[in-house]
């Protein structure tokens, strides 16, 4: 349901639905990426970074989370942070 609201650009409702997905769910990784993407779209960079940090903390073996997090930092021209995230993912 969150993706429908996201497509309609009803971000508050999309965030509400994505936020209901628990770290134990198989949908958690994708929901976290979508939430961070919404925050990026609304120029709330800090919320995007925080979302990804929390997702990585909950799913530290999911390399896709590190890659997306690094891409957020790169999009915001924070290159050293992007490199740091990728290095952490490889440890």
C-alpha positions as semicolon CSV with decimal commas, in nm:
position;residue;x (nm);y (nm);z (nm)
1;X;0,000;0,000;0,000
2;X;0,292;0,233;0,071
3;X;0,411;0,211;-0,288
4;X;0,068;0,320;-0,416
5;X;0,074;0,629;-0,197
6;X;0,433;0,692;-0,300
7;X;0,340;0,684;-0,669
8;X;0,060;0,930;-0,597
9;X;0,318;1,148;-0,420
10;X;0,118;1,123;-0,099
11;X;0,436;1,088;0,099
12;X;0,293;1,115;0,452
13;X;0,067;0,815;0,393
14;X;0,344;0,624;0,217
15;X;0,576;0,682;0,512
16;X;0,302;0,573;0,750
17;X;0,257;0,241;0,570
18;X;0,626;0,175;0,518
19;X;0,684;0,257;0,884
20;X;0,466;-0,035;0,990
21;X;0,710;-0,286;0,841
22;X;0,921;-0,440;1,114
23;X;1,292;-0,531;1,085
24;X;1,197;-0,899;1,106
25;X;0,992;-0,873;0,785
26;X;1,132;-0,980;0,450
27;X;1,001;-0,644;0,319
28;X;1,206;-0,437;0,564
29;X;1,509;-0,378;0,340
30;X;1,301;-0,253;0,048
31;X;1,074;-0,046;0,272
32;X;1,376;0,123;0,429
33;X;1,514;0,213;0,088
34;X;1,176;0,351;-0,018
35;X;1,149;0,560;0,300
36;X;1,497;0,702;0,248
37;X;1,411;0,774;-0,116
38;X;1,099;0,966;-0,012
39;X;1,305;1,172;0,231
40;X;1,553;1,244;-0,049
41;X;1,269;1,350;-0,280
42;X;1,146;1,593;-0,015
43;X;1,499;1,724;0,052
44;X;1,503;1,587;0,405
45;X;1,855;1,454;0,375
46;X;1,909;1,400;0,746
47;X;1,598;1,178;0,769
48;X;1,719;0,984;0,465
49;X;2,061;0,925;0,622
50;X;1,906;0,833;0,958
51;X;1,670;0,587;0,791
52;X;1,956;0,410;0,621
53;X;2,173;0,408;0,933
54;X;1,889;0,242;1,124
55;X;1,830;-0,010;0,844
56;X;2,200;-0,102;0,835
57;X;2,200;-0,138;1,213
58;X;1,904;-0,379;1,187
59;X;2,028;-0,568;0,878
60;X;2,409;-0,538;0,877
61;X;2,457;-0,818;0,622
62;X;2,242;-0,653;0,353
63;X;2,497;-0,500;0,116
64;X;2,222;-0,330;-0,085
65;X;2,155;-0,104;0,214
66;X;2,518;0,008;0,221
67;X;2,511;0,076;-0,154
68;X;2,192;0,279;-0,137
69;X;2,316;0,470;0,166
70;X;2,639;0,552;-0,016
71;X;2,441;0,669;-0,319
72;X;2,246;0,909;-0,095
73;X;2,567;1,060;0,036
74;X;2,701;1,083;-0,319
75;X;2,383;1,258;-0,436
76;X;2,433;1,512;-0,160
77;X;2,800;1,555;-0,257
78;X;2,924;1,399;0,069
79;X;3,179;1,178;-0,097
80;X;3,391;1,088;0,203
81;X;3,080;0,968;0,388
82;X;2,982;0,758;0,085
83;X;3,322;0,593;0,083
84;X;3,302;0,533;0,457
85;X;2,966;0,359;0,427
86;X;3,097;0,131;0,152
87;X;3,409;0,049;0,354
88;X;3,191;-0,041;0,654
89;X;2,985;-0,270;0,434
90;X;3,295;-0,456;0,325
91;X;3,423;-0,516;0,679
